[in-house]
Amino acid sequence: MATAKTLQPRIISSFLGNNSILVSTQPLPHLFRFHLGRRHVSMQLSRTLSGLTNLLFNTRNVDELIDGKRKRLKPGHVSPRRPVPAHITKPPYVESLKVPGISSGLEIHDEDGVERMRASGRLAARVREYAGTLVKPGVTTDEIDEAVHNMIIENGAYPSPLGYGGFPKSVCTSVNECICHGIPDSRPLEDGDIINIDVTVYLNGYHGDTSATFFCGDVDEKAKKLVQVTKESLDKAISICGPGVEYKKIGKIIHDHADKYKYGVVRQFVGHGVGRVFHADPVVLHFRNNEAGRMVLNQTFTIEPMLTIGSRKPIMWDDNWTVVTEDASLSAQFEHTILITKDGAEILTDC
């Protein structure tokens, strides 16, 4: 396991994240590197995470079977960006040419803000569950994106990923070895696949963020167990949250549970504050750490562990978004937005 000194570059949050306001003119391929023990983030393109698509998809690897059952993922055709009606309120970053900055300070809400967060969370959860019903062999992830896009705008909300730092679609669809940020495309889902669907909606000025991993057809027991344990790790983490609780306890309980099954815990992607902005403090680490900070009443943030059967090291495709496991082993993820209450934590993205 990597120590603080040897930690691989980590992309902060499921899209990005930080402990300070950062507005950069550099494109998102130059990823955030977060240093444990320091409130510092630098922008650096990691050669570990990118520029390896050609290697992955050379003639030898394209048809390689993983575990004797499935082929490695490869990029499909990405359809044009879908339009959003003019009456839908858009997040500020959609109209800006700048890469979104990261908000410093916690997302703490008054009564009205809490109700708005509940509304955005409820919608995000409904969309997530609807998207899950579409997961069947032969359905493309682009078709799922279209359905998600339409449901969100029909409910008067904006699909938060669309246009965020150039992301071209309204939802992230991460299949099999894809850890996160899979771009919906023309690849049909296959019997035995697992797929994480990551939904964020912007409703009445507040973001609700959630994801779940779904089964496509007849999924083997190995994959089912990974998905089950990943969901359990999220549930266990939420169960210990409350005012005054140290954030680092989240990472410990997740890591401890993953270790029981010898699963890897992805370190490069973390949870984050969410509310009026898509990504804010705190940075929520899903692995054992000694970072400072405690939860505060009426704040909202995400917890979104990603576990792997094999290597936890990520490789980024040349699209600068799609992140897969180094060895093509399966990865699963679950995510909720939670509100810290006097009694513990309320899951805002539950159905």
Secondary structure as GFF3:
##gff-version 3
##sequence-region A 1 351
A	DSSP	beta_strand	31	34	.	.	.	ID=ss1
A	DSSP	beta_strand	41	44	.	.	.	ID=ss2
A	DSSP	alpha_helix	53	56	.	.	.	ID=ss3
A	DSSP	alpha_helix	59	62	.	.	.	ID=ss4
A	DSSP	beta_strand	65	66	.	.	.	ID=ss5
A	DSSP	beta_strand	70	71	.	.	.	ID=ss6
A	DSSP	alpha_helix	92	95	.	.	.	ID=ss7
A	DSSP	beta_strand	103	106	.	.	.	ID=ss8
A	DSSP	alpha_helix	111	133	.	.	.	ID=ss9
A	DSSP	alpha_helix	141	154	.	.	.	ID=ss10
A	DSSP	beta_strand	158	159	.	.	.	ID=ss11
A	DSSP	three_ten_helix	164	166	.	.	.	ID=ss12
A	DSSP	beta_strand	172	175	.	.	.	ID=ss13
A	DSSP	beta_strand	178	180	.	.	.	ID=ss14
A	DSSP	beta_strand	194	203	.	.	.	ID=ss15
A	DSSP	beta_strand	206	215	.	.	.	ID=ss16
A	DSSP	alpha_helix	221	239	.	.	.	ID=ss17
A	DSSP	alpha_helix	248	260	.	.	.	ID=ss18
A	DSSP	beta_strand	264	265	.	.	.	ID=ss19
A	DSSP	beta_strand	271	273	.	.	.	ID=ss20
A	DSSP	beta_strand	280	284	.	.	.	ID=ss21
A	DSSP	beta_strand	300	303	.	.	.	ID=ss22
A	DSSP	beta_strand	306	308	.	.	.	ID=ss23
A	DSSP	beta_strand	314	316	.	.	.	ID=ss24
A	DSSP	beta_strand	323	325	.	.	.	ID=ss25
A	DSSP	beta_strand	331	333	.	.	.	ID=ss26
A	DSSP	beta_strand	336	341	.	.	.	ID=ss27
A	DSSP	beta_strand	344	347	.	.	.	ID=ss28
###
